Amino acid sequence: MNISATLNARKILLSILTITTFGFGAKAQFQQITPIDFDGAVDGSVTFADMDGDNDQDVIITGTSTSLQGTSKLYRNDGNGVFTEILGSPFVGVYHSSVAIADVNGDNYQDILITGYNNSNQATTKLYTNNGNGFLTFTEATGTPFEDVYNSAVAFADIDNDNDLDVLITGYNNSAQRIAKLYTNNGNGIFTEVIGTPFVGVLSTSIAFADIDGDSDQDVLITGQNSANQIITKLYSNNGSGIFTEVTSTSFDGVIKSSIAFADIDGDNDQDVLITGQNNSNQKISKLYTNDGSGVFTELTGLPFDGVVNSSIAFADIDNDNDQDLLITGENTFSQRISKLYINNGSGTFTITGTPFENITRSSIAFADIDGDNDQDVLISGEKLGNYISFAYRNNTTVFTNSIIVQGQAGATTITTNSGTLQMLATVSPANATDNTRPLHGKLFINWFVLIV
């Protein structure tokens, strides 16, 4: 390996004392977990949470099953990524569904809200409270004020900063009305509908909460088709007390059959957003918008993403380099099913990488560390050429760690290898102290030491 090093300093004295060969970057490596623990499903939801309090990620999967019935199945994780279905759960089977998990009553156990079309061809919304006994038993909450919906989306957030989780529900009700209803939580899991919100009722919908303007409250983005059959994407800012105002100056494409997700894709400590789905021109899109920190968004162009519909998207740091990578599934503009993983270089520039993932549509995906090895695994559910699947993939991505010992003046340091350039910064005091730091750029963690002479 050819290595040159320069030190920005008044006094330059460089001596490479030890070096071991390393690879620059880390290629994402996933392996399908077999045998398959999950029943296949489409038009549903995949949601991870530690529901039995044993510090691993369990999962609930909803949707149309291989028997063409609505299903809602809960699986317990043994901590090593081996899942067992919990039989006898009270959950209603649903499709065209959405699921959200939160501790709604402050008992430190995760409760479950399920919406969708049940097997009696009725829209339904049901809340199940966790009994907290470690056996993954749940009880249906009765007397809730929630509207029954399908083609729906649900999301929890603390919208009024009172340290409990409120909920927004959108979708199509049993009276053929499109709704978007917000319910506040009193802290004990008792919900009350908020009257007079500015939200537009929608179906074929997606919703996501995030603090888009840095004022420490939860704003919300809603997509879907309204009662006038207009395809919309609307952003609403929160005043901190749960009162929302539409932000009318956005440039977002309206979409249906969509998936949306917030993430800080460029490392500037604000929430950017990716929007996928079918727009008003019947185009399938995947558009990424960067946030300036105050809630003003600008579309990024020239990205490698496929436009998709009937999609699911998820951000996660899959290679442990402290930036948000991206998985996109769905049906692209060529009517092809896809599952594509894009690696982020840290500044919001993405590069596609190969994976063993099945290409699917009518999909739901979710990342979680299912085996306790401190990386993000993934579960993918959807339709593959007429077959309904739910496959888990273990993340085996390796990040190499090696040591370079440099003697010289502290400052801005650039180490150039035959694989690329890694930029680092060391600030060391007092003299002859040791600094153990991380690279500012690159896909590789390197422990390095600077000695002042």
N, C-alpha and C positions, 0 to 999 in steps of 0.2 A: 504494500500500500504506500502510495506517495503522499506524504503529508508535509505541508508547510505551515508555519504558524507565525503570525505577526502580533506584536503587542503594541498598542497605542500608549506610549508613555514617554516621559523625559529620558528615562534610562532603560535601554533595551538589552536584556540578557536572557536568552532563551536556551533551555536545555531540556530535551525530551528524555526523561529518565526511564520511563517504562511505557510501553504501548502494546496493546493486544488487538488483534484483528476484530473488527466489528462490521456489521451490516448497517447501512444508512437507511433508516425507514423500517417499517414493519408491515408486511403484506397481510391483509385480513385473511384468516383461515377459519372456516366453519365446517363442522362435520355433523351430518344428520344423526340424531340419536335414535338407535334401534334397540329393542323393539319399540314400536310406536305406542305410546301410552294413551293417545287421545282419539276420540271419534272425530271424523271429518265433519266440517260444517261450512256453510256459505251464508252470506247476507247476515252476518252476526257480529259478534264482538269478542275479543280476547283481552282479558284484564288480569294482571298480576297484582297480588298483595299478600302480605304475611297475615293470613286470616286465623291462624291458630296460635300465634304468639311464640313460635319456636325459631324465629330469626331466619326463616327462609321464605322463598316466594312461591306461594300456591297460586292456582289459576282457575278462573271460571271462563268457559267457552259457551257462547250462545250462537244460534243460527239454525238454518235448515239442515237437518242431519241426512245421512245417507239413506234413511228410511223415509225421507221427504216429510218429516215431522219437525215442528219447532222443538228445540232442545235448549236446556240450560244445565250444564254439567260442571260440577266442582271437583277439582283434583288436588289432593294433598301431595306436597313435595317432601321427600324424606331428607332433604338437605344436600343430596348428591345429584339432584336432577332426575330422580326417578319418581314418577307420579302415579298415584292410585286414585281412582274415582271414588268419591264419597257417595255411597248409595243411600237412598232414602231422603235426600235433600228436598225441602219443600218448594223449591224454585219452580215457577211456571216456565214451561217450554215456550220459546219465542223465536221468531225470525223477523227480518227487517228490524233489527233490534239494536239497542244500545245499553251499555252497562257502565255504572260508575260505583266506585268503592270509596267509602270514607267512614270515619268514626263519627256518627251523627249524634250520639248521646253522651259523649265524653267519658266512656268507660274504658278507653284504650284498646278496644277491639274494633275490627273493621266490619262495617255493615255494608249491605249490597242493595243497590237500586237497579231494577231491571225494567226496561220498556220494550215493547214490540208487539207483534201480531201473534196471538196465541193459537192453539190448535182447534179452538172453537170459532176461528175467524173473527176475533174481536181484538181491538187494541187494548193494551193493558199496561199499567204502571204499578209496580209492587216494590215495596221497601221491606227488606228482611234484616232484622237486628241479630247480631252475633251474640250467642249465649255466653261466650267467653269461657267455656270450660275446657278448651283445648281440643275438643273432639269435632270441631267444625259443624256444630249444630246451630241452626238459625230458626227464628220465629218470624212469621209474617206480621208486620205492623198493620193493625187495622185502624180505620178511621182517618187515614191520611187524606189531605186535600188534593192530591196530585191528579191531574188530568191524565186519562188513559190515552196513549199514543203509540203509533208505529211509524215506520220511515222516519225515525226519531234520532235525537241526540240528547244526551244528558251530561251535565258536568257540575261538580261541586266546587265551591270556592267560598272563602270568607269575604263576602262582598261589603259588609258593614263594620269590619274590624272589631268584632266583639268576641273573637277567638272561638267561634264555632263555624261549622260548614253549612252554608246555604246551598241551594241548588237551582239550576236553570234547566227547564225541560222544553224541547221543541219537537214538533212533529204533526202528524195527522190524527185527529181524534175520531171517536165513533160517530160523530155528527158530521163527518166529512169537512171539518174545519181545520185550517192550519193554525197552530198555536205557537207561542213563545211565552212561557210563564215562569216567573221568578218566585221562589218561596224562601222566606227567611226562617232560620232555625232559632229556637229560644235557648239552645244549649243542651236540651234534654231530648232532642230528636222530635220535637213538636214543631211542625212547619205551618206557616201562614202565608197565603198568597199575597204578593205585593201588587196592589192595584195601581194602574196608571203608568206602567213602564212604557218606554218608547219603542220596545222591541216589536218587530214585525213577525207575525206568525208565518212559519215556513214548513215545508216537507222536503224529503230528500236532502237532509240538512246535516250540517256539522257545526259544532260550537267549540270555542276554546277561550279560556281565561288567561290573562297575563297582565302584568303591570307594564303597559306600553309607554308610559310617559314619566316613569321614575318618581312617582309621588306616593309610593308604598300602598297602593290599593289595587284591586283586581278589576281591570277593564275586560271587555269581552268582544269577540268577533263571531258573527253569525252568518252562515251561508244557507242557501236553499231557494225554493220557489215559493213566492208569496201567493195570496188569494187572487191576485190579478194575473197569475201565471207568469209573473216577471221573475227572472233569475237574478238573485241579489247576493251581494256580500257587504255586510254593514258592520262598522266598527262603532262601539259605544264606550265612552270614557266615564269612569266612576269618580264621583266627587269625594269619595272616602267614607260616605255614610250609606252607600248602596243606592244612590240616586244617579241614574245614567243619562247621558246626553249623546245623541248621535254625532259622530265626527263626519261631517259632510264633504270634506276636502280630500278623501282618499282616492287613490287611483286603482283600487283592486278590481279585478274582473269578477263579475257575478258568476257563481257556479252552482250546479246541482250535482248529485251523485259524487260528492266531494269528500276530501279529507284535508284538514288544515292542522298545522302545528307551529307553535312558537319555539324559538331557540335562539341563543346568542351565537350566530354562525361565524362572526368575525372578531370575537374577543374584545368587543368594546363595551361590554357590560350593559347592553340593552337587548330587548327582545325583538328579533327579526321574525318573519313569518313566511311559511311556504303554503301556497294554496294550489290544490289540484281539483280537477273535475271538468265538467262540460259547461262552457260559457254560452252567452246569448247568441253567438255566431255558430253554435254547434261544434265548436272546436274543443278538442281535449287538451287541457293545459296543465302545466306544472310551473308556476311562477313564484319566484323568490323575491321578497321585498325586504330591503334593509331599513332599519330604524335609525333615525338620527339622534335618538335618546329622548326626544320630546314627543314621540308618537307620530312623527311625520315619516312616511314610508316612500321608498324609491325602488322601482323594479330593477333588478339586476338582469342584464341581458347576456347572451352568449354562453349560457350555462348548458351542460350536457344532458339535462334531464329530459326524459320522455314525457310528453303530455299524456295524461291518463284520466280515465273515468272508472266508476265503480272501484275506487282506489282506497288504499290505506297507506299512510306514511308514518314514519317514526324517526326521530333523531336520537342518537346515542353516541357516546365516545367508544367506538368498538376497538380501537387500537391503543387506548390509554395514553394519548398524547394531549389530553386536555382541550380538545375541540370537538364539535358536534358533527359526526358523520350522519349519513342519511340513507334510509332504505325506502324505496318506492315500489309499490305493487299496483296492479290494475291492468286495464286494457288500453293500449296505446293507439295512436292515430292510424296504424295499419291493422287494427283489430287483433293485435297480438297480445297475449297475456305476458306480463313481465314481472320479474322481481329483480330489481337492480340496486346494487349497493354502491354508494358514492363516498369516497374518502375526502375529508376536508383538510386542506393544507394549513388551516389555522387562521386564514384571513378571509374565508368565505369562498374560496375557489375549490371546486370539487372535481375529482377524477374518478371515473368508473373503475371498479375492480371486479374480478371474477369471483363467483360464489357457486356453491352447489344448490342454491335455493330453487325450488320448483317455481315455474312461472304460473301465476294465478291471477284471477280477477274475482270480483264480488268478495273482497278479501278483508281480513283484519289481521294486524300484526302488532306485536308488542315485544320490547326488549326487557330483560331482567337478568340478574345474576342468579341462575337457577341452581348452581352447584357450589357456590361459596368460594370461587377462586378469583374474585375481584375483577371479573370482566363481564361484558354484556353479551349474554346469549339471546336467542330470539325464537319466538314461536310464530308460525305463519299458518293462517287458516284461509281457505278459499276454494275456488273452483279451478281445476286443472283438466282441460279438455273433457268436460263432462263428469269428472270424478271430484268428489268432495274430500278435501284433505285437511289435516291439522298436524303439522310436522314441527318438531323442535330441533334446533341446531345449536350445538355446543361451540362456543368461541374458543379456538385454540391458537389465536394470534399470539405470536411471541415478540416481545420487545427486548432487544439485547441490551445488556449493561456491561460496560467495560470501563477501564480507568486510563486516564492520561494524566501524567504528572508533569507540570511545567514549572520551571524556575524563572522568575522574572518580575516585572512591575505589574501591579494590578491595573486593569483598565478594560477597554473593549478588545475582545479577543476573537479572531476568526481562524478556525481550523478548516483547511480545505483538503478534502480527500478525493480519491478518484471516483467516488460515488456522489459527490455533491459538496455543498458548503454548509457548515453548521456555524451559526453565529451565537456567541455567548458573551456574557458580561460578568466580570468578577469585581467585587468591591471588598477588599480585605484590609482589616486593621485590627490590632496593631501589626507592626512588621513581624514576619515569620509566623503569622497566624495561618490557619487553614480554612479555605472556603469550599464547601460542598454545595454546589448549586445545580441548576438545570438549564438546558438550552432554551433560548427564546424562540428558536425556529427549528423545525425538523421533526421527524417522526421517531426519534430515538432518545431515550434517557441515557445520559452519560454522567457518571460520577467523575469529577475532575478536581484537581487540587492546585492552587496557586500559592507559591511560597515567595514572599517579598525578601529581596536581598538589598 
